[in-house]
Amino acid sequence: MKGKQNQSGQILLITLLVLTVATTIALSVIGRSTSDEAISTQLEESARAFSAAEAGIEEALRSGRGTTSVLTSGPSYTVTVGSIGGATGIFQFPRKTPVGIAETLWLVNHNTDGTLDETRQVSVPSMTVCWSAEATVPALSVSVLYKSSSDGSYRTARAALDPDATRAATNKFTGVSPAGTNCALANNYQQTIPFASLGITPAVDTLLAIRLRPLYADTRIAIDPLGATMPSQGNRIESVGSTNAGVSRKVVVYQQYRSPESVFDASIVSQSSFGH
């Protein structure tokens, strides 16, 4: 009898262990299913909010103004449109500029259809250019596009700036002082460019734009107009999409005015006329 009681006790213990393991596995599966369902729902809501934000961006690009709207599928978006530039003080481009890519700072206004209003807006004698110090020292190519008062022709004047003294000795760029706090930004190079040194008379010539192209490394670029009011450079469009579940996503787009063709950043010199 004693042996049968021991066997019965062992069977009961094993049964309890099996039930415990089975219960643990079942609870784990249920918990994981619930978690997966919650994650799936969150991803779906996030995608719906992001799509609504994108719809707001598309509407603002089409209409040129901010608005709030509820989509037929349920989510809503709120769009705000603000001007880039259009004020006095230092202007910083919104993102780091890749090497070889030119940024354009317009010095005249644009008409509502996007064409240039060539009424002279900026007449300061000089401007200060600043760019961030990086692990690889970036140089900067500066092109000033202007309209000559003497004959009404469109012209380009250029400067090349390099903080690396060794490179500047060979590439013949203008040397720049070591980086410091310039244009109210820490660890930045700077160079003040007198327009007269480029053959430009801002009091009578029409400054159209400045083109700034990093060389050797990516960099962040800023301009101190030294008292001038910068014309608008385009629009900053911010769209926030929201779902009924309270999930929100934001999309920001910088809609800058079209830049001149890159041919203006280079010059062609010939001692004779070109053949056809």
C-alpha positions, 0 to 999 in steps of 0.5 A: 500500500505504501508503494502505491501511495508513493506512486500516486503522490509522484503522479500528482506532483508530475501532473501539477508540474505539467499543468504549471508549465502548460499554464505558463506557456499559455499565458506567455502566448496570450501575452505575446499575442496581446503585445503583437496586436498592440504593436500592430495597432500602433504601427497602423495608427502611426502610418495613418497619422503620417499619411495625413501629415503628407496629405497636408504637405501636398495641400500646402504645396498646391495652395501655398497656405496653411489649413486644417482639414479632416480626411474622409478616412478619419485622420486630420491634419493641421498645416502651417506655412512660414517664411524662410528668411525675410528678416534682419539678422543672421540667416542660417541654412536649415541643414548641413550642406553636402560637399559640392552642392551649392546653396543659394541666398537670394538678395532680391524678392520673388513675384507670386509666380516664382519669377524674380523681382529685380528691384534692388533690395540689398545695398550693404557694402559687404556681408560676412560668410560663416561655416562650421568647422568639421573633422575634415576642414571645409573650404568654401566657394562663393559666387555673387550673381548681380546685374550691372548698372552700366549695361544691364548685363548679368554677371558673376563674381567669385571668391574662394576661401580655405581655412587650411593654410597648407591647402590655401598655399597650393589652391590659391584660395584666400586664407581664413582665420582659425574657427571661433564664435562667429555669426553667433555660432560656436566653432565656425570660420568666417570671412567678410566679403567686401563687394567692391573687392569683387568689382561690384558697387552695391549702391548702383548694381543689383545684387541678385544672389549669393551661391555658397558651395562647400569643398572638401567636406560637408558644412553648415553655412550662415550669412550675416548681412551686416544690417541688411534685411534678407528677402524671403528665401521660400517657405517652411511648411509644417504638417501635423497629422493626427488619428482619432486614437490620439497618435500624431506625426509631423512632417516638415518641408523646406520649399525654397525658391529655384536656384540658378543653373550650376553653370553659373558656378563655373566660367569658360575662358577662350582666347578666340571665338567658339566654333559651331 
